[in-house]
Amino acid sequence: MGDEVVLLGDLDPVTVLLRSSPEAVYQACARCHEEAGDPYVLAAGCEVPPGTPEASLRSMLQYAEDAGKGE
């Protein structure tokens, strides 16, 4: 596909973000990033459902911050 393609997503918004622990969310972020490679845009596969725990979103943000530092 060329070297200028950026992949986005694909966290399952219900199974991962709504129903998983913050630790599982972080691990899912890492797995998606590893599978996609760099560059990569961390995102849900579609709309994040109402009621998604704040801790899940914070875990996603924490992964993005850690990945940006090369961790």
PDB file of N, CA, C and O in Angstrom:
ATOM      1  N   MET A   1       0.812  -1.198   0.000  1.00  0.00           N
ATOM      2  CA  MET A   1       0.000   0.000   0.000  1.00  0.00           C
ATOM      3  C   MET A   1       0.851   1.256   0.000  1.00  0.00           C
ATOM      4  O   MET A   1       0.323   2.366  -0.062  1.00  0.00           O
ATOM      5  N   GLY A   2       2.136   1.094   0.068  1.00  0.00           N
ATOM      6  CA  GLY A   2       2.993   2.276   0.061  1.00  0.00           C
ATOM      7  C   GLY A   2       3.420   2.671   1.458  1.00  0.00           C
ATOM      8  O   GLY A   2       2.912   2.146   2.449  1.00  0.00           O
ATOM      9  N   ASP A   3       4.361   3.603   1.528  1.00  0.00           N
ATOM     10  CA  ASP A   3       4.896   3.986   2.827  1.00  0.00           C
ATOM     11  C   ASP A   3       4.259   5.252   3.394  1.00  0.00           C
ATOM     12  O   ASP A   3       4.724   5.774   4.407  1.00  0.00           O
ATOM     13  N   GLU A   4       3.204   5.749   2.755  1.00  0.00           N
ATOM     14  CA  GLU A   4       2.534   6.945   3.249  1.00  0.00           C
ATOM     15  C   GLU A   4       1.141   6.649   3.774  1.00  0.00           C
ATOM     16  O   GLU A   4       0.319   7.556   3.904  1.00  0.00           O
ATOM     17  N   VAL A   5       0.873   5.390   4.074  1.00  0.00           N
ATOM     18  CA  VAL A   5      -0.426   4.982   4.605  1.00  0.00           C
ATOM     19  C   VAL A   5      -0.348   4.982   6.127  1.00  0.00           C
ATOM     20  O   VAL A   5       0.621   4.495   6.710  1.00  0.00           O
ATOM     21  N   VAL A   6      -1.375   5.531   6.761  1.00  0.00           N
ATOM     22  CA  VAL A   6      -1.479   5.522   8.218  1.00  0.00           C
ATOM     23  C   VAL A   6      -2.724   4.732   8.586  1.00  0.00           C
ATOM     24  O   VAL A   6      -3.819   5.036   8.114  1.00  0.00           O
ATOM     25  N   LEU A   7      -2.557   3.716   9.431  1.00  0.00           N
ATOM     26  CA  LEU A   7      -3.699   2.928   9.882  1.00  0.00           C
ATOM     27  C   LEU A   7      -4.274   3.539  11.155  1.00  0.00           C
ATOM     28  O   LEU A   7      -3.550   4.110  11.970  1.00  0.00           O
ATOM     29  N   LEU A   8      -5.596   3.406  11.310  1.00  0.00           N
ATOM     30  CA  LEU A   8      -6.315   3.983  12.438  1.00  0.00           C
ATOM     31  C   LEU A   8      -7.179   2.931  13.090  1.00  0.00           C
ATOM     32  O   LEU A   8      -7.771   2.102  12.399  1.00  0.00           O
ATOM     33  N   GLY A   9      -7.262   2.947  14.402  1.00  0.00           N
ATOM     34  CA  GLY A   9      -8.199   2.093  15.129  1.00  0.00           C
ATOM     35  C   GLY A   9      -7.519   0.817  15.573  1.00  0.00           C
ATOM     36  O   GLY A   9      -6.291   0.746  15.627  1.00  0.00           O
ATOM     37  N   ASP A  10      -8.194  -0.040  15.842  1.00  0.00           N
ATOM     38  CA  ASP A  10      -9.476  -0.643  15.640  1.00  0.00           C
ATOM     39  C   ASP A  10      -9.914  -1.294  16.935  1.00  0.00           C
ATOM     40  O   ASP A  10     -10.250  -2.478  16.965  1.00  0.00           O
ATOM     41  N   LEU A  11      -9.910  -0.510  18.010  1.00  0.00           N
ATOM     42  CA  LEU A  11     -10.352  -1.043  19.294  1.00  0.00           C
ATOM     43  C   LEU A  11     -11.855  -1.264  19.267  1.00  0.00           C
ATOM     44  O   LEU A  11     -12.610  -0.384  18.855  1.00  0.00           O
ATOM     45  N   ASP A  12     -12.284  -2.429  19.701  1.00  0.00           N
ATOM     46  CA  ASP A  12     -13.711  -2.720  19.760  1.00  0.00           C
ATOM     47  C   ASP A  12     -14.326  -1.850  20.855  1.00  0.00           C
ATOM     48  O   ASP A  12     -13.970  -2.001  22.024  1.00  0.00           O
ATOM     49  N   PRO A  13     -15.242  -0.944  20.505  1.00  0.00           N
ATOM     50  CA  PRO A  13     -15.759  -0.016  21.498  1.00  0.00           C
ATOM     51  C   PRO A  13     -16.601  -0.660  22.598  1.00  0.00           C
ATOM     52  O   PRO A  13     -16.667  -0.130  23.707  1.00  0.00           O
ATOM     53  N   VAL A  14     -17.240  -1.784  22.314  1.00  0.00           N
ATOM     54  CA  VAL A  14     -18.075  -2.428  23.334  1.00  0.00           C
ATOM     55  C   VAL A  14     -17.256  -3.432  24.134  1.00  0.00           C
ATOM     56  O   VAL A  14     -17.143  -3.307  25.354  1.00  0.00           O
ATOM     57  N   THR A  15     -16.684  -4.426  23.459  1.00  0.00           N
ATOM     58  CA  THR A  15     -15.952  -5.484  24.154  1.00  0.00           C
ATOM     59  C   THR A  15     -14.743  -4.942  24.902  1.00  0.00           C
ATOM     60  O   THR A  15     -14.489  -5.341  26.038  1.00  0.00           O
ATOM     61  N   VAL A  16     -14.002  -4.047  24.284  1.00  0.00           N
ATOM     62  CA  VAL A  16     -12.779  -3.551  24.909  1.00  0.00           C
ATOM     63  C   VAL A  16     -13.044  -2.325  25.780  1.00  0.00           C
ATOM     64  O   VAL A  16     -12.782  -2.358  26.983  1.00  0.00           O
ATOM     65  N   LEU A  17     -13.554  -1.256  25.198  1.00  0.00           N
ATOM     66  CA  LEU A  17     -13.665  -0.006  25.959  1.00  0.00           C
ATOM     67  C   LEU A  17     -14.769  -0.018  27.006  1.00  0.00           C
ATOM     68  O   LEU A  17     -14.560   0.459  28.122  1.00  0.00           O
ATOM     69  N   LEU A  18     -15.923  -0.545  26.676  1.00  0.00           N
ATOM     70  CA  LEU A  18     -17.057  -0.521  27.605  1.00  0.00           C
ATOM     71  C   LEU A  18     -16.964  -1.607  28.671  1.00  0.00           C
ATOM     72  O   LEU A  18     -17.285  -1.364  29.834  1.00  0.00           O
ATOM     73  N   ARG A  19     -16.525  -2.812  28.279  1.00  0.00           N
ATOM     74  CA  ARG A  19     -16.642  -3.972  29.175  1.00  0.00           C
ATOM     75  C   ARG A  19     -15.340  -4.514  29.740  1.00  0.00           C
ATOM     76  O   ARG A  19     -15.373  -5.443  30.547  1.00  0.00           O
ATOM     77  N   SER A  20     -14.209  -3.975  29.352  1.00  0.00           N
ATOM     78  CA  SER A  20     -12.928  -4.519  29.823  1.00  0.00           C
ATOM     79  C   SER A  20     -12.341  -3.661  30.931  1.00  0.00           C
ATOM     80  O   SER A  20     -12.743  -2.516  31.135  1.00  0.00           O
ATOM     81  N   SER A  21     -11.385  -4.237  31.638  1.00  0.00           N
ATOM     82  CA  SER A  21     -10.660  -3.501  32.675  1.00  0.00           C
ATOM     83  C   SER A  21      -9.712  -2.501  32.021  1.00  0.00           C
ATOM     84  O   SER A  21      -9.368  -2.645  30.848  1.00  0.00           O
ATOM     85  N   PRO A  22      -9.292  -1.496  32.770  1.00  0.00           N
ATOM     86  CA  PRO A  22      -8.310  -0.556  32.224  1.00  0.00           C
ATOM     87  C   PRO A  22      -7.027  -1.251  31.748  1.00  0.00           C
ATOM     88  O   PRO A  22      -6.432  -0.847  30.749  1.00  0.00           O
ATOM     89  N   GLU A  23      -6.613  -2.283  32.461  1.00  0.00           N
ATOM     90  CA  GLU A  23      -5.410  -3.019  32.059  1.00  0.00           C
ATOM     91  C   GLU A  23      -5.619  -3.711  30.711  1.00  0.00           C
ATOM     92  O   GLU A  23      -4.728  -3.719  29.862  1.00  0.00           O
ATOM     93  N   ALA A  24      -6.804  -4.288  30.526  1.00  0.00           N
ATOM     94  CA  ALA A  24      -7.106  -4.955  29.251  1.00  0.00           C
ATOM     95  C   ALA A  24      -7.199  -3.940  28.115  1.00  0.00           C
ATOM     96  O   ALA A  24      -6.817  -4.240  26.984  1.00  0.00           O
ATOM     97  N   VAL A  25      -7.700  -2.747  28.405  1.00  0.00           N
ATOM     98  CA  VAL A  25      -7.759  -1.688  27.394  1.00  0.00           C
ATOM     99  C   VAL A  25      -6.343  -1.326  26.961  1.00  0.00           C
ATOM    100  O   VAL A  25      -6.060  -1.221  25.768  1.00  0.00           O
ATOM    101  N   TYR A  26      -5.460  -1.138  27.928  1.00  0.00           N
ATOM    102  CA  TYR A  26      -4.069  -0.786  27.630  1.00  0.00           C
ATOM    103  C   TYR A  26      -3.420  -1.862  26.761  1.00  0.00           C
ATOM    104  O   TYR A  26      -2.745  -1.552  25.779  1.00  0.00           O
ATOM    105  N   GLN A  27      -3.625  -3.114  27.126  1.00  0.00           N
ATOM    106  CA  GLN A  27      -3.056  -4.226  26.356  1.00  0.00           C
ATOM    107  C   GLN A  27      -3.633  -4.279  24.943  1.00  0.00           C
ATOM    108  O   GLN A  27      -2.911  -4.579  23.993  1.00  0.00           O
ATOM    109  N   ALA A  28      -4.922  -3.991  24.795  1.00  0.00           N
ATOM    110  CA  ALA A  28      -5.542  -3.981  23.466  1.00  0.00           C
ATOM    111  C   ALA A  28      -4.957  -2.861  22.615  1.00  0.00           C
ATOM    112  O   ALA A  28      -4.749  -3.034  21.414  1.00  0.00           O
ATOM    113  N   CYS A  29      -4.694  -1.722  23.230  1.00  0.00           N
ATOM    114  CA  CYS A  29      -4.057  -0.614  22.506  1.00  0.00           C
ATOM    115  C   CYS A  29      -2.688  -1.031  21.988  1.00  0.00           C
ATOM    116  O   CYS A  29      -2.342  -0.786  20.832  1.00  0.00           O
ATOM    117  N   ALA A  30      -1.920  -1.664  22.862  1.00  0.00           N
ATOM    118  CA  ALA A  30      -0.577  -2.115  22.478  1.00  0.00           C
ATOM    119  C   ALA A  30      -0.645  -3.140  21.357  1.00  0.00           C
ATOM    120  O   ALA A  30       0.158  -3.100  20.424  1.00  0.00           O
ATOM    121  N   ARG A  31      -1.601  -4.055  21.446  1.00  0.00           N
ATOM    122  CA  ARG A  31      -1.753  -5.093  20.419  1.00  0.00           C
ATOM    123  C   ARG A  31      -2.096  -4.475  19.062  1.00  0.00           C
ATOM    124  O   ARG A  31      -1.510  -4.842  18.044  1.00  0.00           O
ATOM    125  N   CYS A  32      -3.041  -3.543  19.052  1.00  0.00           N
ATOM    126  CA  CYS A  32      -3.414  -2.884  17.792  1.00  0.00           C
ATOM    127  C   CYS A  32      -2.222  -2.145  17.201  1.00  0.00           C
ATOM    128  O   CYS A  32      -1.965  -2.224  16.000  1.00  0.00           O
ATOM    129  N   HIS A  33      -1.498  -1.427  18.051  1.00  0.00           N
ATOM    130  CA  HIS A  33      -0.342  -0.658  17.581  1.00  0.00           C
ATOM    131  C   HIS A  33       0.722  -1.589  17.008  1.00  0.00           C
ATOM    132  O   HIS A  33       1.299  -1.310  15.957  1.00  0.00           O
ATOM    133  N   GLU A  34       0.979  -2.691  17.701  1.00  0.00           N
ATOM    134  CA  GLU A  34       1.972  -3.651  17.228  1.00  0.00           C
ATOM    135  C   GLU A  34       1.572  -4.235  15.872  1.00  0.00           C
ATOM    136  O   GLU A  34       2.406  -4.369  14.976  1.00  0.00           O
ATOM    137  N   GLU A  35       0.305  -4.576  15.730  1.00  0.00           N
ATOM    138  CA  GLU A  35      -0.168  -5.158  14.473  1.00  0.00           C
ATOM    139  C   GLU A  35      -0.150  -4.149  13.330  1.00  0.00           C
ATOM    140  O   GLU A  35       0.138  -4.510  12.189  1.00  0.00           O
ATOM    141  N   ALA A  36      -0.455  -2.888  13.629  1.00  0.00           N
ATOM    142  CA  ALA A  36      -0.517  -1.856  12.588  1.00  0.00           C
ATOM    143  C   ALA A  36       0.860  -1.328  12.226  1.00  0.00           C
ATOM    144  O   ALA A  36       1.114  -0.994  11.069  1.00  0.00           O
ATOM    145  N   GLY A  37       1.744  -1.250  13.201  1.00  0.00           N
ATOM    146  CA  GLY A  37       3.055  -0.655  12.976  1.00  0.00           C
ATOM    147  C   GLY A  37       2.978   0.860  13.052  1.00  0.00           C
ATOM    148  O   GLY A  37       1.963   1.427  13.456  1.00  0.00           O
ATOM    149  N   ASP A  38       4.061   1.500  12.661  1.00  0.00           N
ATOM    150  CA  ASP A  38       4.118   2.970  12.686  1.00  0.00           C
ATOM    151  C   ASP A  38       4.156   3.503  11.273  1.00  0.00           C
ATOM    152  O   ASP A  38       4.767   2.880  10.404  1.00  0.00           O
ATOM    153  N   PRO A  39       3.533   4.622  11.014  1.00  0.00           N
ATOM    154  CA  PRO A  39       2.730   5.428  11.932  1.00  0.00           C
ATOM    155  C   PRO A  39       1.370   4.783  12.189  1.00  0.00           C
ATOM    156  O   PRO A  39       0.875   3.993  11.385  1.00  0.00           O
ATOM    157  N   TYR A  40       0.783   5.137  13.322  1.00  0.00           N
ATOM    158  CA  TYR A  40      -0.483   4.549  13.755  1.00  0.00           C
ATOM    159  C   TYR A  40      -1.279   5.593  14.517  1.00  0.00           C
ATOM    160  O   TYR A  40      -0.716   6.361  15.297  1.00  0.00           O
ATOM    161  N   VAL A  41      -2.589   5.625  14.295  1.00  0.00           N
ATOM    162  CA  VAL A  41      -3.488   6.507  15.034  1.00  0.00           C
ATOM    163  C   VAL A  41      -4.343   5.628  15.936  1.00  0.00           C
ATOM    164  O   VAL A  41      -5.131   4.814  15.454  1.00  0.00           O
ATOM    165  N   LEU A  42      -4.188   5.793  17.233  1.00  0.00           N
ATOM    166  CA  LEU A  42      -4.947   5.026  18.218  1.00  0.00           C
ATOM    167  C   LEU A  42      -6.378   5.540  18.252  1.00  0.00           C
ATOM    168  O   LEU A  42      -6.611   6.726  18.483  1.00  0.00           O
ATOM    169  N   ALA A  43      -7.350   4.636  18.018  1.00  0.00           N
ATOM    170  CA  ALA A  43      -8.752   5.043  17.993  1.00  0.00           C
ATOM    171  C   ALA A  43      -9.653   3.829  18.160  1.00  0.00           C
ATOM    172  O   ALA A  43      -9.245   2.688  17.944  1.00  0.00           O
ATOM    173  N   ALA A  44     -10.888   4.110  18.551  1.00  0.00           N
ATOM    174  CA  ALA A  44     -11.906   3.060  18.597  1.00  0.00           C
ATOM    175  C   ALA A  44     -12.312   2.712  17.167  1.00  0.00           C
ATOM    176  O   ALA A  44     -12.141   3.512  16.248  1.00  0.00           O
ATOM    177  N   GLY A  45     -12.851   1.510  16.996  1.00  0.00           N
ATOM    178  CA  GLY A  45     -13.283   1.069  15.677  1.00  0.00           C
ATOM    179  C   GLY A  45     -14.485   1.847  15.162  1.00  0.00           C
ATOM    180  O   GLY A  45     -14.676   1.956  13.951  1.00  0.00           O
ATOM    181  N   CYS A  46     -15.290   2.383  16.056  1.00  0.00           N
ATOM    182  CA  CYS A  46     -16.422   3.250  15.701  1.00  0.00           C
ATOM    183  C   CYS A  46     -16.796   4.029  16.960  1.00  0.00           C
ATOM    184  O   CYS A  46     -15.948   4.238  17.827  1.00  0.00           O
ATOM    185  N   GLU A  47     -18.044   4.457  17.072  1.00  0.00           N
ATOM    186  CA  GLU A  47     -18.451   5.315  18.172  1.00  0.00           C
ATOM    187  C   GLU A  47     -18.240   4.650  19.534  1.00  0.00           C
ATOM    188  O   GLU A  47     -18.511   3.462  19.709  1.00  0.00           O
ATOM    189  N   VAL A  48     -17.758   5.429  20.478  1.00  0.00           N
ATOM    190  CA  VAL A  48     -17.605   4.956  21.851  1.00  0.00           C
ATOM    191  C   VAL A  48     -18.971   5.065  22.526  1.00  0.00           C
ATOM    192  O   VAL A  48     -19.566   6.142  22.541  1.00  0.00           O
ATOM    193  N   PRO A  49     -19.476   3.958  23.085  1.00  0.00           N
ATOM    194  CA  PRO A  49     -20.830   3.978  23.646  1.00  0.00           C
ATOM    195  C   PRO A  49     -20.943   4.810  24.926  1.00  0.00           C
ATOM    196  O   PRO A  49     -19.983   4.932  25.687  1.00  0.00           O
ATOM    197  N   PRO A  50     -22.132   5.381  25.151  1.00  0.00           N
ATOM    198  CA  PRO A  50     -22.375   6.060  26.422  1.00  0.00           C
ATOM    199  C   PRO A  50     -22.167   5.068  27.562  1.00  0.00           C
ATOM    200  O   PRO A  50     -22.463   3.881  27.426  1.00  0.00           O
ATOM    201  N   GLY A  51     -21.667   5.553  28.661  1.00  0.00           N
ATOM    202  CA  GLY A  51     -21.434   4.673  29.805  1.00  0.00           C
ATOM    203  C   GLY A  51     -20.061   4.043  29.823  1.00  0.00           C
ATOM    204  O   GLY A  51     -19.723   3.317  30.758  1.00  0.00           O
ATOM    205  N   THR A  52     -19.259   4.311  28.798  1.00  0.00           N
ATOM    206  CA  THR A  52     -17.885   3.792  28.799  1.00  0.00           C
ATOM    207  C   THR A  52     -17.162   4.390  30.004  1.00  0.00           C
ATOM    208  O   THR A  52     -17.178   5.607  30.194  1.00  0.00           O
ATOM    209  N   PRO A  53     -16.534   3.553  30.813  1.00  0.00           N
ATOM    210  CA  PRO A  53     -15.867   4.066  32.009  1.00  0.00           C
ATOM    211  C   PRO A  53     -14.746   5.051  31.662  1.00  0.00           C
ATOM    212  O   PRO A  53     -13.981   4.847  30.719  1.00  0.00           O
ATOM    213  N   GLU A  54     -14.679   6.110  32.445  1.00  0.00           N
ATOM    214  CA  GLU A  54     -13.611   7.089  32.268  1.00  0.00           C
ATOM    215  C   GLU A  54     -12.245   6.413  32.363  1.00  0.00           C
ATOM    216  O   GLU A  54     -11.307   6.803  31.668  1.00  0.00           O
ATOM    217  N   ALA A  55     -12.135   5.407  33.220  1.00  0.00           N
ATOM    218  CA  ALA A  55     -10.865   4.696  33.392  1.00  0.00           C
ATOM    219  C   ALA A  55     -10.409   4.032  32.097  1.00  0.00           C
ATOM    220  O   ALA A  55      -9.209   3.936  31.840  1.00  0.00           O
ATOM    221  N   SER A  56     -11.351   3.575  31.285  1.00  0.00           N
ATOM    222  CA  SER A  56     -10.986   2.967  29.994  1.00  0.00           C
ATOM    223  C   SER A  56     -10.387   4.007  29.060  1.00  0.00           C
ATOM    224  O   SER A  56      -9.389   3.746  28.388  1.00  0.00           O
ATOM    225  N   LEU A  57     -10.997   5.180  29.021  1.00  0.00           N
ATOM    226  CA  LEU A  57     -10.486   6.246  28.152  1.00  0.00           C
ATOM    227  C   LEU A  57      -9.145   6.760  28.651  1.00  0.00           C
ATOM    228  O   LEU A  57      -8.255   7.076  27.861  1.00  0.00           O
ATOM    229  N   ARG A  58      -9.010   6.840  29.967  1.00  0.00           N
ATOM    230  CA  ARG A  58      -7.723   7.271  30.531  1.00  0.00           C
ATOM    231  C   ARG A  58      -6.622   6.239  30.244  1.00  0.00           C
ATOM    232  O   ARG A  58      -5.465   6.604  30.034  1.00  0.00           O
ATOM    233  N   SER A  59      -6.983   4.977  30.237  1.00  0.00           N
ATOM    234  CA  SER A  59      -6.022   3.926  29.920  1.00  0.00           C
ATOM    235  C   SER A  59      -5.562   4.036  28.463  1.00  0.00           C
ATOM    236  O   SER A  59      -4.386   3.851  28.150  1.00  0.00           O
ATOM    237  N   MET A  60      -6.500   4.335  27.599  1.00  0.00           N
ATOM    238  CA  MET A  60      -6.177   4.547  26.190  1.00  0.00           C
ATOM    239  C   MET A  60      -5.214   5.740  26.035  1.00  0.00           C
ATOM    240  O   MET A  60      -4.234   5.665  25.295  1.00  0.00           O
ATOM    241  N   LEU A  61      -5.509   6.823  26.735  1.00  0.00           N
ATOM    242  CA  LEU A  61      -4.649   8.006  26.716  1.00  0.00           C
ATOM    243  C   LEU A  61      -3.269   7.681  27.278  1.00  0.00           C
ATOM    244  O   LEU A  61      -2.256   8.132  26.744  1.00  0.00           O
ATOM    245  N   GLN A  62      -3.232   6.899  28.354  1.00  0.00           N
ATOM    246  CA  GLN A  62      -1.948   6.528  28.945  1.00  0.00           C
ATOM    247  C   GLN A  62      -1.102   5.732  27.961  1.00  0.00           C
ATOM    248  O   GLN A  62       0.106   5.947  27.866  1.00  0.00           O
ATOM    249  N   TYR A  63      -1.733   4.808  27.223  1.00  0.00           N
ATOM    250  CA  TYR A  63      -0.983   4.051  26.225  1.00  0.00           C
ATOM    251  C   TYR A  63      -0.414   5.002  25.162  1.00  0.00           C
ATOM    252  O   TYR A  63       0.749   4.882  24.778  1.00  0.00           O
ATOM    253  N   ALA A  64      -1.231   5.938  24.694  1.00  0.00           N
ATOM    254  CA  ALA A  64      -0.768   6.873  23.667  1.00  0.00           C
ATOM    255  C   ALA A  64       0.414   7.691  24.169  1.00  0.00           C
ATOM    256  O   ALA A  64       1.374   7.919  23.432  1.00  0.00           O
ATOM    257  N   GLU A  65       0.346   8.131  25.420  1.00  0.00           N
ATOM    258  CA  GLU A  65       1.459   8.892  25.987  1.00  0.00           C
ATOM    259  C   GLU A  65       2.704   8.031  26.114  1.00  0.00           C
ATOM    260  O   GLU A  65       3.801   8.473  25.774  1.00  0.00           O
ATOM    261  N   ASP A  66       2.545   6.807  26.600  1.00  0.00           N
ATOM    262  CA  ASP A  66       3.692   5.906  26.737  1.00  0.00           C
ATOM    263  C   ASP A  66       4.300   5.569  25.382  1.00  0.00           C
ATOM    264  O   ASP A  66       5.523   5.555  25.237  1.00  0.00           O
ATOM    265  N   ALA A  67       3.468   5.301  24.404  1.00  0.00           N
ATOM    266  CA  ALA A  67       3.952   4.945  23.064  1.00  0.00           C
ATOM    267  C   ALA A  67       4.708   6.124  22.439  1.00  0.00           C
ATOM    268  O   ALA A  67       5.683   5.936  21.713  1.00  0.00           O
ATOM    269  N   GLY A  68       4.245   7.322  22.732  1.00  0.00           N
ATOM    270  CA  GLY A  68       4.915   8.518  22.210  1.00  0.00           C
ATOM    271  C   GLY A  68       6.295   8.736  22.810  1.00  0.00           C
ATOM    272  O   GLY A  68       7.133   9.428  22.231  1.00  0.00           O
ATOM    273  N   LYS A  69       6.525   8.143  23.971  1.00  0.00           N
ATOM    274  CA  LYS A  69       7.828   8.236  24.639  1.00  0.00           C
ATOM    275  C   LYS A  69       8.730   7.069  24.283  1.00  0.00           C
ATOM    276  O   LYS A  69       9.867   6.984  24.745  1.00  0.00           O
ATOM    277  N   GLY A  70       8.205   6.161  23.448  1.00  0.00           N
ATOM    278  CA  GLY A  70       8.988   4.995  23.062  1.00  0.00           C
ATOM    279  C   GLY A  70       8.956   3.874  24.066  1.00  0.00           C
ATOM    280  O   GLY A  70       9.843   3.020  24.061  1.00  0.00           O
ATOM    281  N   GLU A  71       7.943   3.850  24.943  1.00  0.00           N
ATOM    282  CA  GLU A  71       7.826   2.793  25.944  1.00  0.00           C
ATOM    283  C   GLU A  71       6.983   1.662  25.441  1.00  0.00           C
ATOM    284  O   GLU A  71       6.776   0.681  26.156  1.00  0.00           O
TER     285      GLU A  71
END
